[in-house]
Amino acid sequence: MKTLLRKTAIAAALLMTLTASAVQAQDNVPVYLKAANPSIGITVANATGASFAIKDQKGNIVLQGTVKNDKTFFIPTGKLNKGTYRFVMGNLVLQEFIIK
């Protein structure tokens, strides 16, 4: 029950901001060029302690971690191959982005 309430609160209060410069592709999916963006900054409000994952197009987990606080944390683009990825918390896809 606690997990369900937490996920509901996260989904209801979630404010995610990617704080790196990105080129907008069609369908408003941000595109990050590795040369220009060595990392992607992500801020997730009210999600301290929640687990997140970065998944590739096939649904494989490429990176995972825990939100430490409400401050911006950074994901190094050097750890990601070129392709499309999803930032996921639980079963909720919060952001899709492309690395080139």
Phi, psi and omega in degrees: 000318180299319179296318179298317178296320180296314180297320179295317179295319179296314181296321183286324187254009188288130174226109184248132179230124173270123189252033175244157178288134183220151174264131181277125176271182175299154180065021177059031175268118181293143178244124180250126176271124183305321182295325182268339184231089178292343176208161177246125178271132182231133176238126178235110182285146175058035181231017181304128180092350180281147178275147175227163176217150170252121182245145177276184183298332181275354181091005177285138177283121181263318177221150174210161181184193180233138177289117185280323181197184181279002179279165179291134172242161189239138176250120181289126179290340178297339179272359181244135174282168175297136180155188181257136183227162176232135173268118190234139170234116185065233177259007185262118175277116183266329182204139171248141179210162182240136174252128176236000000 
